[in-house]
Amino acid sequence: MERCSVKSLKDEVEMKKVLTIIGARPQFVKAAVLSRALREGYATAEPGICEVVVHTGQHTDAEMSGQFFADLAMRAPQHQLVLTSSHPLARAGEMLMGLAEIVGEERPDAVLVYGDTDSTLAGAWAAARLGLPLIHIEAGLRSGDRGMPEEVNRIGTDHWATHLCCPSSHAVNQLRAEGIRDGEQGKHVAVVGDLQCAAALAAVADVAHRGGNGPAVLTMHRPANVDDAEGLKRWFDAIAEGLGARSLSCVFPVHPRTRAVCERLWGDAWKAELTDRGIQVVPPAGHQQMMEWVVNAPVVLTDSGGLQKEAFVLGTKCLVLRPVTEWDELVSLGGARCVARPEALMAGWSELEAMEMREEDVYQARGAGERLAKQIAEWLF
């Protein structure tokens, strides 16, 4: 396992050490792109940036973590936390304590976090409390729904961060509206592009068959959609109606949280129940497989944040199974339509089909990893 120790090597070229914190599948995708750029020297050849990766333990099973690390050819993290509690607040506390110990051991020059998960918030809080520069990748996103844990996490992280890396100019404008501006009050803000979109484009670079001839893609995992069994059943019934009206099939890589509720609903017959609705259940998929499904899909239905923009850059429209989205530009560009309730799905689906999707490079995906590595080096040196 590779390690880097730069603080004690005064006789060697001085480097900067960045402690990268990851814990969930979308973060693995983003980290794979940036870590590769850092290793390949896009930050700067000398003096260089040394990255130490910490896995918080948020997603650790083979389907949710190990498969992605293998699929993305990622190196094993130098540190791995083990969480023992099932309560979100207790788990966040375990993350925070573990990260504090690792920061004391590694003595990094900066902490880097991705997105909006509990791992993000724990890393941001640790950096803020320990007085370390905090780099937030995917800064400036807002859905306007503070009932979502992700919204609370991203707001707190942005206001603690010293270096804010935005995927688009829209995100920069959002930060300005909250009083966060480049060069003011110790804040550094830059548009660097979107790492997740960069990974999506790379995944399908050699995929020959495209054009919406495959099955639709469905993912659902947010508590508001899946924790209430009867509410989840209504979603499945509405999706089945939409698929049937269009003679479509659907592939559904099922999240462990959603699977547990399906088992409560239907017991051992849960897969058969979904099959009868035209929904093919498969295990959580690796990144490559998921992107190949999306690029061939006629439509994506999801309550995920990242999959919305991946669908857009791959040319596939998306029904967002949520009242709001943090990716407002997708809606304005005709690539996404939000649906708040199962009863509104049919109308929303028809409206999405009538929308013209304008393919604009709002996320500057190509070269995002290299661009971000160079920006981080410019800030730290």
N, C-alpha and C positions, 0 to 999 in steps of 0.2 A: 504494500500500500504506500503510495507516494505521499510524502510530507514535505513541507518547506518550513524552514526556520531561518528567518532573515535578521531578526533583531540582534542576535548574538554574534553574527558573522561580520564584525566590523572591518575585517581585512579583505572582505569580498565586496563586490559591487552592491551598493545599497539598493534594496528592492522595497516595494510596498506590498504589504500583505492585506488581502481582502478576505473576510470571512463571509462566505455565501451560505445562506440558510434556505433550505428547501424542505418540503414535506408532503406535497400533493402532486398528482399527475400533471396538471398544467405547468407547474413549476419545473418539473423534470424536463419537459419539452423546451421551455425557455432557457433553462440552465445549460442544456446540451449545446445550444447554439452559441451562447456567450462563452462558455468554458472552452469550447473548441477554438474560438477566436483568440482568447487569451493565451491558450497553449501554443497557437500558431504564430504568436508574436505580433498580432495586429494592434495590441495596445502600444507597445514600443519595444524595440529589441533590447535597449538598455536605458535605464536601469531595470525595467521590467516589473510586472505585477505577478505576485505569487498568490494563487487562489487556494483557500482551504474550504472544503465543502462540509456542511453539517446537515444531516438528515434528522429532522425533529421527531420522526416516528409517527407522523400523522397518518400517512398511508404506508403500510409495511408489508401487507400480504403479497403473494406472488402475482396475483392478478392486478392489483392496484399499484404496485411499486416495482417488484423485480422484473416483471415483463417489460415495463417501460425502459428500465435501465439497460436491459439487453437490446431492446429494439433500437434505442438511440445511441448505442455504442458508448455509453457513459461510463466513466471510471467510478469505482466504488467511493462513496463519501469517506473522508478521513475520520469523521465522527458520526456516530449513530446513537440517538437517544432511544431509550426504551420507556414507553408510557404505560402506566399501570391502571389509570382511572378511565372510566367511560364517560364521566361528566365533562362537558366542554370546558368549563372554567377550571376544574381541577387539572385537566390535561394541559391547558394553557399555563397554569402555574408550574407544572412539571417541566414544560418546555423552557420557561423563563429561568428556573433554577439551573437546569442543565446547561443552557446557553451561557449563563453567568460564569459557570465553572470553566467552560471551554474558552470564553473570552479571556479569563484570567490566565489560562495555560498558553493560548496562542498569541495574545497581545497584538491583535490586528491593528492596522492603520484605519480600517473602515469596515463597516458591516453592510452587506448587500442583501436585500430581500426582494421577492417577486410577488406582484399581484395583491391578493386580498384575503388570504386564508388566515386561520388562527396561527399558523406557523409564521406568517408575515407579521402579524401583530406582536407575537412574542419576541421575534427578532428585533422589531422596531423599538419595542419597549426596553429591551435589554440594552440596545445601543444608546437610547436616549438617557436611561438611568445611569449608564456607565460613562457617559460623556464622549461617545465615539461618533465620528461622522457616519451618517446613515444614507445609503444609496437605495432609492426606491425605483425599481423597474416596473413600468406600467403605471406611472403616476398620473393623477388628474382625471381619473374616471369617476363618474357619478351616475347613479340610477335615479336618485331622488327618493329612494325608498329606504328609510332608516330601520324598517322592520327586518331587513336582510342583514344578517351578521356581516356579510362581505362589505356592505356599504359602511358600516361602523368601522370595520378594520381598515378600509382604504382611506377614510377620512383621517383617522388617527395617525396612520403611517405617513401620509403626506404632510401633516402638520409637524410631525417629529423629524421628518427627513431633512437633511441638509443638501442632498443632491437628488434632484427629481428628473427621471428619465421618462419622457412622454412618448406615447406611440403616435400621436397626431397633434396638429395645431389646435384641434378642438379641445384636447386635454389641457393644453397650455392656457387656453382662454378660460377654462373652468378654474384652474388654479389662480389666475389673476382675479377672478370674481370673488375668490376667498381670501384675497390679500397676499397670495404667494407669488412673488415675482423674482425673476432672475436678477441677482446682484443686490437684492434688498434683504436686510435682516439675516444675513448669512446664508441665504438660499441660492442655489444654482439650479437653473431649469433649462432643459434642452429637449428638442424633438430629435429622437434617435431612430424612430421606426419601431416596428413590432416584431419581436423575436418569434412569437408563436406563428405568425403569418409566414415568416421566413422559413421556419421548419416545415410548414404545410406545403409550400411551393417546392422545397427540396424533396419532400417525400413522394410527390407525384411527377417529378421531372421525367421519369422514364416510363410513366404509365401511358400506354397507347390508347386504351379504350376509355373514352369520355363521352359526355353528351347526354346524361340523364336517363340512360337506358337501364340502369340497375334498380335495385329496390330503394325505397325511401329509407332514411336513417332516423331513428328515434332514440333519444336519451332523456331520462328523467331521474333526478336524484334530490332535488331541493325539498327540505322539510315541508314547505307550504304546499307542495304538490303531492308528496308521496306519504307523509306520515298518517294522514287520515285515510283509512282503507276505503271508505265509500267514495270519498273525493277522488282517490286514485282510480277507482273503478269507473267513475264518470269520465275521467280523462281517456281511459282505454276505450270506452264505448264510443266517445266522440271521434277518436282517432280512427277506430274501425269504420265508422260511418264515412269519414273522409276518404279513407283508402278505398272502400268499396265503391264509392261514387266515381272514383277515377281509375278503377281496375288496377290498383297498385298493390304491391307487396311491401313489406317493411321489415328491416332488420333492427333488432333491439338489443344492443349490448347492455345487459342489466347490471346496475350498480348494486352492491351488497345491501345497501339500505332499502332500495326498492324491492329487491328480491324478498327480503324478510317480510315486508308488508304484503306482497303477493301471496306468500305462503300463509299468512294470517287469513287472507281473503278466501283462498281456494284450497289450501292444504297441498297435498301431493299433486293435485290436478292443475296447479297454477300455470304450468307451461302449456298444457292442452287448452286451457281457457284462452290464453293469449293467441295460440295458434288458430283457434276458431275465429278469432277476430282479425286474422291476416297479419299478425305480429309474430315474427320469427325470433325467438329468444336465443341469444348467444352469450357466452361469457364476456366480461370486460375485454375489449380488444386492445391490442398494441397500437402504437401511433401509426405505423405504416399501414396496417390494415384499415384503421379508421379513416385515414385520409383517402385511401383508394375507394372505400365505400362512398365517402362524401363527394369526391370528384365525379363519380358516376351516378349519383342520386338525382332524381327529379326534384326532391325537396328534402330539407332537414327539419325535423321537429325536435326542439330541445329546450331545456331550462338552464343549460350550461352557458356561462359567459364566453369562454374561449371558442367553443364550437361555432358560435354565431359568426365570428370574424373569419375563422378558418373556412367556413362555407362560402363566405363572400369572396375571399381571394381565390378560391377554387371555382368560382362561377356558379355556385348553387344557391338558390334562394332558401330562406330560413323562416320557419314559423317559431317565434320565441314564446314559449309557454309560460309567460310571466306578464304582469301588468306593464312593466317598464324594462328598459335595457340600459346598461351603462354605455353601450355602443350606439349612441343616437344617430351617428352618421350613417349607419347601416340602414336605418329606417328612411332617412332623407334621400338616400341613394337608391331606394327601391329594392334593397336586398333582403330586408327583414320586415316582419309584421308581428307586433306583440298581440298575444291573445291572453286575456286575464282569466277566463273561465272556460270550462269545457263546452258550455252552451254556446259560446261565441266562436268556436273553432271553425265550423263550416263557413260562416260568413268571412272570418279572417283569412281562411285559406283561399277563398274565391277572390278576395281583395288582393292578396299577395300575387296570385296568378295574373291579375290584371295590371300589376305594377311593372313598369319598365326598369330593369336594373341597370344602372349606369356604373360601368367598371372604371373607377378612378383609383389612383394609387395613393389613397389617403393614409395608408399605414407604412409606406416606404419600406416594404418588406425586404426587397433585394439588398443585400449588403448590410442588413440591420445589425448583425452580430459584430462585424468588423467596425461599423460606425460607432457602436456603443462601447466597444473595447477602447477605441481611440479617445472617446469622450471621457471615459473614466480615468484614463491615463493623464489626460490634460488637466482634469480636476485635481487628481491626487499629487501630481508633480508640480 
